[in-house]
Amino acid sequence: MPERVLEIHALSPLLFRDGRPFSAADGTETAAQSLPLPLPSTLAGFVRTQVGLAAGMGFSHQELQNLHGLQVCGPLLARGGEILLPAPRDAVIYKEGEKPQLMKLRPFSPPEGAGCDLPGGLLPLEVTQDVKPESGYNFWTAGEMERWLLDEEVLPAEKISGLPSETRVHVAMDPAKGKAREGQLFSVAYRPLETGKGPEDYRPASLRVRLSLSNGWTPARIGYLGGERRPVAVEVKEGLSEYWYDCPEGLKKRFAGLGKGARVRLVLATPALFEGGWRPGWVEKSGTGELHLPRGLSKVRLRLVAAAVGRREPVSGWSLRAKQPKAVRWMVPAGSVYFFEVLEGNPADLLESWLRPVSDDEQDRKDGFGLALWGVW
């Protein structure tokens, strides 16, 4: 099926609630918090709904099955015309005096007599500086990420924290009296699609997804995304290379020169869901030729050497099909890094899954969980 890039523009600040309870019933939690970005499944559901509405579907069981089969990759945050990617967790930025510095975290073998409680065969990451990480470097530009994946020296030119948070305070209403309820105040934190703190550095932002569409299908141009049905506009982009982050030529050339024993890295551009929690279930199956593995991984046998994984994050929601809450699952956060050694196969085949999902379950991959960026170390 032909692929398109969809760019989503917010017509008002958006709400992507986290899993914390939000109820005025007992007055204990009256602040709704918003995630930094919508979950891949949120964007996938929104895009499929827009496609179904534009096609005039009645959302029958068969039509829903067809929509669930659409491959959606995203979301990626775009600022103006450039893609922003989650900061890799094997990079620690700290201040030395007033100047920011960067420390690489790389696998190392502990000295004789030393050890750790990591799972068997995994190496720890070496911390070369006893420093406090500097906050706010949550996103990197695509150019900075390319140099990092090539294992070059990089220092982000600016501190990009992501989308701002806009908190609004509301009062609960008594529907019977049409009046405000005594003491019933609550707040909601929204995410405007913009970056910058003032007129000098203001930049509009958007969300981009890559979608496989059957000929003749197109999404509805206006829809509602996230909590409170906040309105957004959907723009279809025809130029894939212009509006998506294709694998850079420098990385293609670097991987073309690799062979057996090469050391490669996987950086997650979106949160991932794995059978082993933090550990990808396909590691032991890689290079076996087994069907239904993520792209390229059936051709290359890998050994997991080390990992820089952030704190687990929950994903749940409401199932319209089952009419009940979905079971909570735990995601590996975006920016997590896996260090591999190539045992067999051509490492260049791994680039088939460049910004393609590498989660274990096929439906999770269709929803966009676990978009992959490949590099060396």
Secondary structure, 3 states (H helix, E strand, C coil): CCEEEEEEEECCCECCECCCCCECCCCCECEECECCCCCHHHHHHHHHHHHHHHCCCCCCHHHHHHHHCCCEEEEEEEECCEEEEECCCCEEEEEECCEEEEEECEECCCCCCCCCCCCCCCCCEECCCCCCCCCCCCEEEHHHHHHHHCCCCCCCCCCECCCCCEEEEEEEEECCCCEEEEEEEEEEEEECCEECCCCCCCEEEEEEEEEECCCCCCCCCEEEECHHHEEEEEEEECCHHHHCCCCCHHHHHHHHCCCCCCEEEEEECCCECECEECECCCCCCCCCCCCCCCCCCCCCEEEEEEEECCCCEEECCEECCCCEECCCEEEECCCCEEEEEEEECCHHHHHHHECCECCCCHHHHHCCCCEEEEEEC
